[in-house]
Amino acid sequence: MSFLRNWFGTTTTAPEVQKDQKTPVRALPASWYTSQDMYELERRSIFSRKWLLTTHKHRVPNAGDWVQYDAAGYKFIVSQDEQGNIKAYLHDNDLSPVHVHIDRNGFIWVNLDSKETPEVAWKDDFDGVDEQPRFDYYNFDDYHFDHTWDMEGDFNWKILADNYNECYHCQVAHPDIPTIADLSSYYVKTKDGHIQHYGAQRQEQIDKGFRIATTYFWPNASCNVSPNFFFMQRFTPVIPTKSVMRYEVYRHNDATDEDFNLISDMYKRIMSEDKYLCIHTQKNLNAGVFVNGLLHPEMEMGPLHFQSTVREVVIEHFNKEQAAGHEIWPAKQEVSSVDAPAVAEADIAIRTGMDTYADADNLQESLTGNLAPAIAV
């Protein structure tokens, strides 16, 4: 069908990226960073069914503590109950429970899938991510929550992820980074749902408290940990071309004001610099200056892994919807089997202006740009 060809080319099979790939790979098309329809598909395929790194147990340390979060329009609450259990609930009329996983380091993950058992298990994407040997230098129990801060910008959430997971721009755009890492030794390791960043610190950097471990957790979160602080970063989409960068900052119990502020303020400068890079990138996409380019399989391994995972997950879910003949919203609470078809059709009509999902061909008129899948060239 033409709708399918417009978005994914003539096939709905994600192209395989070989680990030893040496030739450049086509990046995600520009339309994936601007299209409302693609954004809605991402909400269904990614944010309502994948595990989302959200916060740390230090954020809700006491019974009765709660914090509201959002992810691509889904609002939910993380809380500690009177028995000391950490739970999460959709912020809807019924406060529907949300799946929670707490890893060995105290990080809290949520999965909005409404099924009794989520389709995707935490270990499917993140098995062993909390057991990285470099985490042995830190005891996460020795930190406490300090503060939050946000930045909003006119850019797609994936632009933030692309920018974060490569460091071509670091030497020029981030004058602070050579202070905390040796850029000549920078590289990434990718596995399943995470991207581990490495930049060997020199001994004098380590002596100043700059032994840093950085990990990106697909789809939209990261954590940088050091002896004096760690911070969590979440890229929260609002609309296709607007996102909020949300930060939670944690302080080591023994960190002096000088040591804590030194690295905390430094990262705030770095993140602020990234914001303006992302704004300009989105402007180019909006203006049609860029359609889609090539990613180097070694020098841009981080963005390549991120984008390949996006493509794979989105196409897989799209194929399921095609087979079912209707949209699939995993986070949506189940209705009775008798009413489900009628309710689904009504919801689809409201959201898309179509009579049925079979009319999806008409959506091609609202999409622009070349949306062919990535191919090796």
GIDALIN-V126346 format. One record per residue. N is the residue number from 1. RES is the residue in one small letter. PHI is phi in whole degrees, -180 to 180 (* if undefined). NEAR is the number of other C-alpha atoms within 10 Angstrom. D_LAST is the distance of its C-alpha to the last C-alpha in Angstrom with 2 decimals. Layout:
n = (N | N)
res = (RES | RES)
phi = (PHI | PHI)
near = (NEAR | NEAR)
d_last = (D_LAST | D_LAST)
This chain:
n = (1 | 2 | 3 | 4 | 5 | 6 | 7 | 8 | 9 | 10 | 11 | 12 | 13 | 14 | 15 | 16 | 17 | 18 | 19 | 20 | 21 | 22 | 23 | 24 | 25 | 26 | 27 | 28 | 29 | 30 | 31 | 32 | 33 | 34 | 35 | 36 | 37 | 38 | 39 | 40 | 41 | 42 | 43 | 44 | 45 | 46 | 47 | 48 | 49 | 50 | 51 | 52 | 53 | 54 | 55 | 56 | 57 | 58 | 59 | 60 | 61 | 62 | 63 | 64 | 65 | 66 | 67 | 68 | 69 | 70 | 71 | 72 | 73 | 74 | 75 | 76 | 77 | 78 | 79 | 80 | 81 | 82 | 83 | 84 | 85 | 86 | 87 | 88 | 89 | 90 | 91 | 92 | 93 | 94 | 95 | 96 | 97 | 98 | 99 | 100 | 101 | 102 | 103 | 104 | 105 | 106 | 107 | 108 | 109 | 110 | 111 | 112 | 113 | 114 | 115 | 116 | 117 | 118 | 119 | 120 | 121 | 122 | 123 | 124 | 125 | 126 | 127 | 128 | 129 | 130 | 131 | 132 | 133 | 134 | 135 | 136 | 137 | 138 | 139 | 140 | 141 | 142 | 143 | 144 | 145 | 146 | 147 | 148 | 149 | 150 | 151 | 152 | 153 | 154 | 155 | 156 | 157 | 158 | 159 | 160 | 161 | 162 | 163 | 164 | 165 | 166 | 167 | 168 | 169 | 170 | 171 | 172 | 173 | 174 | 175 | 176 | 177 | 178 | 179 | 180 | 181 | 182 | 183 | 184 | 185 | 186 | 187 | 188 | 189 | 190 | 191 | 192 | 193 | 194 | 195 | 196 | 197 | 198 | 199 | 200 | 201 | 202 | 203 | 204 | 205 | 206 | 207 | 208 | 209 | 210 | 211 | 212 | 213 | 214 | 215 | 216 | 217 | 218 | 219 | 220 | 221 | 222 | 223 | 224 | 225 | 226 | 227 | 228 | 229 | 230 | 231 | 232 | 233 | 234 | 235 | 236 | 237 | 238 | 239 | 240 | 241 | 242 | 243 | 244 | 245 | 246 | 247 | 248 | 249 | 250 | 251 | 252 | 253 | 254 | 255 | 256 | 257 | 258 | 259 | 260 | 261 | 262 | 263 | 264 | 265 | 266 | 267 | 268 | 269 | 270 | 271 | 272 | 273 | 274 | 275 | 276 | 277 | 278 | 279 | 280 | 281 | 282 | 283 | 284 | 285 | 286 | 287 | 288 | 289 | 290 | 291 | 292 | 293 | 294 | 295 | 296 | 297 | 298 | 299 | 300 | 301 | 302 | 303 | 304 | 305 | 306 | 307 | 308 | 309 | 310 | 311 | 312 | 313 | 314 | 315 | 316 | 317 | 318 | 319 | 320 | 321 | 322 | 323 | 324 | 325 | 326 | 327 | 328 | 329 | 330 | 331 | 332 | 333 | 334 | 335 | 336 | 337 | 338 | 339 | 340 | 341 | 342 | 343 | 344 | 345 | 346 | 347 | 348 | 349 | 350 | 351 | 352 | 353 | 354 | 355 | 356 | 357 | 358 | 359 | 360 | 361 | 362 | 363 | 364 | 365 | 366 | 367 | 368 | 369 | 370 | 371 | 372 | 373 | 374 | 375 | 376 | 377)
res = (m | s | f | l | r | n | w | f | g | t | t | t | t | a | p | e | v | q | k | d | q | k | t | p | v | r | a | l | p | a | s | w | y | t | s | q | d | m | y | e | l | e | r | r | s | i | f | s | r | k | w | l | l | t | t | h | k | h | r | v | p | n | a | g | d | w | v | q | y | d | a | a | g | y | k | f | i | v | s | q | d | e | q | g | n | i | k | a | y | l | h | d | n | d | l | s | p | v | h | v | h | i | d | r | n | g | f | i | w | v | n | l | d | s | k | e | t | p | e | v | a | w | k | d | d | f | d | g | v | d | e | q | p | r | f | d | y | y | n | f | d | d | y | h | f | d | h | t | w | d | m | e | g | d | f | n | w | k | i | l | a | d | n | y | n | e | c | y | h | c | q | v | a | h | p | d | i | p | t | i | a | d | l | s | s | y | y | v | k | t | k | d | g | h | i | q | h | y | g | a | q | r | q | e | q | i | d | k | g | f | r | i | a | t | t | y | f | w | p | n | a | s | c | n | v | s | p | n | f | f | f | m | q | r | f | t | p | v | i | p | t | k | s | v | m | r | y | e | v | y | r | h | n | d | a | t | d | e | d | f | n | l | i | s | d | m | y | k | r | i | m | s | e | d | k | y | l | c | i | h | t | q | k | n | l | n | a | g | v | f | v | n | g | l | l | h | p | e | m | e | m | g | p | l | h | f | q | s | t | v | r | e | v | v | i | e | h | f | n | k | e | q | a | a | g | h | e | i | w | p | a | k | q | e | v | s | s | v | d | a | p | a | v | a | e | a | d | i | a | i | r | t | g | m | d | t | y | a | d | a | d | n | l | q | e | s | l | t | g | n | l | a | p | a | i | a | v)
phi = (* | -66 | -58 | -65 | -64 | -64 | -86 | -119 | 81 | -89 | -134 | -112 | -106 | -65 | -65 | -79 | -105 | -74 | -63 | -100 | -57 | -114 | -96 | -60 | -122 | -66 | -76 | -59 | -65 | -59 | -62 | -69 | -105 | -133 | -79 | -65 | -65 | -66 | -60 | -65 | -66 | -65 | -61 | -75 | -86 | -111 | -75 | -101 | -142 | -101 | -74 | -115 | -66 | -121 | -163 | -129 | -60 | -67 | -75 | -128 | -77 | -122 | -58 | 94 | -69 | -152 | -139 | -94 | -127 | -143 | -150 | 54 | 93 | -89 | -104 | -148 | -120 | -110 | -146 | -113 | -86 | -67 | -92 | 86 | -87 | -93 | -132 | -140 | -142 | -64 | -84 | -120 | -63 | -101 | 47 | -63 | -65 | -121 | -66 | -129 | -130 | -114 | -82 | -65 | -97 | 91 | -78 | -104 | -115 | -127 | -134 | -87 | -56 | -80 | -65 | -59 | -120 | -62 | -59 | -105 | -80 | -57 | -68 | -59 | -109 | -131 | -57 | 85 | -65 | -89 | -118 | -59 | -55 | -69 | -74 | -64 | -78 | -128 | -113 | -65 | -70 | -92 | -116 | -142 | -66 | -114 | -164 | -121 | -157 | -131 | -139 | -106 | -153 | -88 | -158 | -70 | -61 | -73 | -63 | -61 | -67 | -58 | -65 | -65 | -94 | -134 | -132 | -55 | -84 | -63 | -61 | -89 | -85 | -127 | -63 | -78 | -61 | -59 | -70 | -112 | -155 | -93 | -64 | -67 | -105 | -68 | -159 | -128 | -118 | -120 | -156 | 49 | -99 | -144 | -126 | -97 | -100 | -131 | -151 | -58 | -83 | -76 | -61 | -67 | -72 | -62 | -63 | -88 | 92 | -105 | -77 | -119 | -119 | -121 | -137 | -101 | -111 | -63 | -93 | -142 | -137 | -151 | -144 | -116 | -120 | -139 | -60 | -102 | -164 | -140 | -133 | -107 | -126 | -126 | -94 | -105 | -71 | -110 | -139 | -55 | -117 | -147 | -143 | -118 | -93 | -109 | -126 | -118 | -114 | -121 | -117 | -67 | -60 | -102 | -70 | -75 | -57 | -64 | -68 | -66 | -67 | -58 | -83 | -64 | -67 | -63 | -67 | -64 | -65 | -62 | -65 | -66 | -64 | -64 | -55 | -74 | -62 | -71 | -60 | -68 | -63 | -64 | -60 | -64 | -66 | -63 | -82 | 78 | -67 | -123 | -103 | -164 | -110 | -116 | -110 | -78 | -66 | -107 | -72 | -122 | -62 | -63 | -59 | -63 | -65 | -60 | -69 | -63 | -69 | -56 | -60 | -62 | -68 | -65 | -65 | -59 | -69 | -59 | -62 | -64 | -66 | -62 | -67 | -79 | 83 | -158 | -67 | -120 | -112 | -58 | -78 | -75 | -65 | -69 | -109 | -62 | -63 | -70 | -88 | -56 | -59 | -66 | -64 | -62 | -63 | -65 | -63 | -63 | -63 | -66 | -75 | -114 | 77 | -102 | -71 | -146 | -65 | -64 | -85 | -60 | -56 | -66 | -67 | -59 | -68 | -93 | -102 | -130 | 91 | -86 | -109 | -67 | -68 | -66 | -138 | -77 | -125)
near = (9 | 14 | 16 | 20 | 17 | 20 | 23 | 22 | 16 | 13 | 13 | 17 | 14 | 19 | 15 | 11 | 15 | 9 | 10 | 8 | 12 | 11 | 13 | 17 | 20 | 20 | 22 | 24 | 21 | 22 | 23 | 25 | 20 | 22 | 19 | 16 | 17 | 17 | 22 | 17 | 19 | 21 | 21 | 23 | 24 | 21 | 24 | 23 | 22 | 25 | 29 | 24 | 25 | 21 | 24 | 21 | 21 | 18 | 22 | 19 | 16 | 16 | 14 | 13 | 14 | 18 | 13 | 13 | 18 | 16 | 19 | 21 | 13 | 15 | 14 | 22 | 18 | 26 | 23 | 20 | 15 | 11 | 8 | 13 | 10 | 22 | 18 | 25 | 20 | 21 | 17 | 11 | 6 | 8 | 12 | 15 | 17 | 21 | 18 | 20 | 18 | 15 | 18 | 12 | 15 | 15 | 18 | 23 | 20 | 24 | 26 | 28 | 24 | 21 | 15 | 9 | 10 | 18 | 13 | 13 | 15 | 19 | 12 | 10 | 17 | 17 | 15 | 11 | 20 | 14 | 12 | 11 | 8 | 12 | 16 | 9 | 13 | 18 | 11 | 22 | 12 | 15 | 20 | 19 | 20 | 14 | 12 | 13 | 11 | 11 | 13 | 15 | 17 | 20 | 29 | 28 | 27 | 25 | 20 | 23 | 23 | 18 | 19 | 17 | 23 | 19 | 19 | 12 | 11 | 17 | 13 | 10 | 14 | 19 | 13 | 16 | 16 | 15 | 16 | 21 | 20 | 15 | 18 | 10 | 10 | 15 | 19 | 18 | 13 | 17 | 13 | 16 | 21 | 22 | 23 | 19 | 21 | 18 | 19 | 19 | 20 | 14 | 10 | 11 | 17 | 16 | 10 | 15 | 18 | 22 | 22 | 25 | 21 | 19 | 22 | 25 | 23 | 23 | 23 | 22 | 22 | 24 | 18 | 17 | 21 | 21 | 24 | 27 | 27 | 24 | 22 | 22 | 24 | 28 | 24 | 23 | 23 | 20 | 18 | 22 | 23 | 17 | 23 | 19 | 21 | 17 | 22 | 20 | 20 | 25 | 24 | 22 | 13 | 12 | 15 | 12 | 10 | 9 | 17 | 20 | 15 | 14 | 20 | 18 | 10 | 16 | 17 | 13 | 14 | 16 | 16 | 13 | 14 | 18 | 19 | 14 | 16 | 22 | 18 | 13 | 18 | 23 | 15 | 13 | 21 | 17 | 9 | 13 | 11 | 16 | 18 | 19 | 13 | 17 | 21 | 17 | 20 | 16 | 15 | 19 | 20 | 29 | 23 | 26 | 23 | 24 | 21 | 22 | 17 | 20 | 21 | 17 | 16 | 21 | 22 | 15 | 18 | 22 | 14 | 14 | 16 | 15 | 9 | 11 | 13 | 18 | 19 | 18 | 20 | 22 | 21 | 14 | 11 | 11 | 11 | 8 | 8 | 8 | 9 | 12 | 13 | 11 | 13 | 18 | 16 | 15 | 15 | 17 | 14 | 11 | 9 | 14 | 12 | 17 | 13 | 17 | 18 | 11 | 12 | 18 | 14 | 12 | 16 | 16 | 9 | 9 | 19 | 15 | 17 | 18 | 20 | 19 | 24 | 24 | 14 | 16 | 8)
d_last = (25.84 | 24.66 | 24.86 | 22.38 | 19.90 | 20.35 | 19.62 | 17.21 | 15.86 | 17.34 | 17.27 | 18.94 | 17.28 | 15.32 | 12.00 | 12.90 | 11.76 | 12.98 | 15.48 | 14.44 | 10.71 | 10.01 | 6.43 | 6.21 | 6.44 | 7.66 | 11.40 | 14.27 | 15.27 | 18.36 | 20.55 | 20.42 | 22.34 | 24.92 | 25.66 | 28.98 | 27.99 | 24.98 | 27.37 | 29.88 | 27.39 | 26.58 | 30.35 | 30.75 | 27.86 | 27.84 | 31.03 | 33.47 | 32.37 | 30.75 | 32.82 | 33.21 | 34.50 | 37.37 | 40.11 | 42.31 | 45.69 | 47.34 | 46.63 | 49.15 | 51.54 | 54.67 | 55.84 | 55.48 | 52.65 | 49.85 | 46.89 | 44.96 | 41.17 | 38.61 | 35.03 | 33.39 | 36.82 | 38.17 | 41.26 | 42.73 | 45.36 | 45.40 | 48.95 | 51.27 | 54.07 | 57.65 | 56.88 | 54.22 | 51.29 | 48.17 | 47.16 | 45.04 | 45.71 | 44.06 | 45.94 | 47.11 | 50.61 | 50.84 | 49.13 | 47.06 | 46.20 | 42.68 | 41.30 | 41.57 | 40.37 | 41.69 | 39.94 | 41.84 | 41.54 | 43.01 | 39.95 | 40.32 | 37.59 | 38.04 | 36.57 | 37.62 | 37.20 | 40.63 | 40.83 | 43.42 | 40.70 | 37.29 | 34.46 | 32.45 | 34.40 | 34.18 | 33.39 | 30.38 | 28.45 | 30.73 | 32.61 | 33.70 | 32.35 | 36.00 | 36.72 | 34.51 | 36.64 | 36.38 | 38.32 | 41.29 | 42.19 | 42.99 | 45.50 | 44.42 | 48.00 | 49.14 | 47.50 | 48.67 | 47.28 | 47.88 | 46.36 | 43.58 | 41.93 | 39.44 | 37.29 | 36.18 | 33.50 | 31.69 | 28.22 | 26.31 | 26.75 | 23.04 | 22.96 | 25.68 | 23.78 | 20.61 | 23.01 | 25.10 | 22.44 | 21.15 | 23.46 | 21.84 | 24.57 | 27.41 | 28.91 | 29.42 | 29.91 | 31.93 | 34.66 | 36.22 | 33.43 | 34.25 | 37.71 | 36.63 | 33.65 | 32.23 | 28.88 | 28.06 | 28.08 | 26.10 | 23.60 | 23.01 | 23.31 | 22.00 | 23.76 | 24.15 | 25.44 | 25.89 | 24.37 | 26.76 | 26.85 | 28.47 | 29.96 | 32.81 | 36.00 | 38.47 | 41.99 | 43.46 | 40.96 | 41.87 | 45.53 | 45.07 | 43.75 | 40.04 | 38.93 | 36.21 | 34.05 | 31.33 | 29.58 | 27.51 | 28.46 | 26.11 | 26.33 | 28.34 | 30.60 | 30.95 | 33.83 | 34.78 | 37.85 | 40.12 | 43.71 | 45.19 | 43.10 | 40.12 | 38.50 | 36.49 | 34.07 | 33.10 | 30.82 | 32.80 | 31.39 | 34.08 | 32.26 | 28.59 | 29.09 | 31.79 | 32.04 | 34.65 | 34.06 | 36.89 | 38.21 | 40.81 | 42.29 | 44.30 | 46.68 | 47.91 | 51.60 | 52.55 | 50.36 | 52.42 | 51.94 | 50.70 | 48.07 | 46.89 | 46.76 | 44.99 | 41.82 | 42.14 | 42.47 | 39.64 | 37.17 | 38.51 | 37.69 | 34.14 | 33.51 | 35.12 | 32.86 | 29.79 | 31.30 | 31.21 | 27.64 | 26.69 | 29.00 | 27.37 | 23.85 | 25.22 | 26.98 | 23.82 | 22.32 | 25.64 | 25.83 | 22.54 | 21.43 | 18.15 | 16.09 | 13.13 | 11.14 | 8.82 | 10.53 | 10.95 | 11.54 | 14.84 | 16.25 | 15.57 | 16.19 | 18.94 | 17.34 | 14.34 | 17.06 | 19.10 | 16.61 | 15.41 | 19.14 | 19.92 | 17.47 | 18.79 | 22.39 | 22.36 | 20.85 | 23.26 | 26.17 | 25.29 | 25.36 | 28.75 | 30.06 | 29.06 | 30.91 | 33.86 | 34.06 | 34.65 | 33.37 | 33.73 | 35.06 | 35.64 | 37.75 | 40.12 | 43.43 | 44.20 | 46.74 | 48.87 | 47.28 | 49.67 | 48.62 | 44.93 | 43.57 | 45.67 | 44.87 | 41.13 | 41.28 | 43.46 | 41.20 | 38.16 | 40.17 | 41.27 | 37.84 | 35.94 | 38.66 | 37.71 | 40.31 | 38.19 | 34.72 | 34.32 | 34.22 | 30.88 | 29.47 | 31.47 | 29.43 | 26.61 | 28.90 | 28.90 | 25.17 | 23.19 | 19.64 | 16.37 | 16.36 | 13.48 | 12.30 | 9.34 | 6.29 | 3.78 | 0.00)
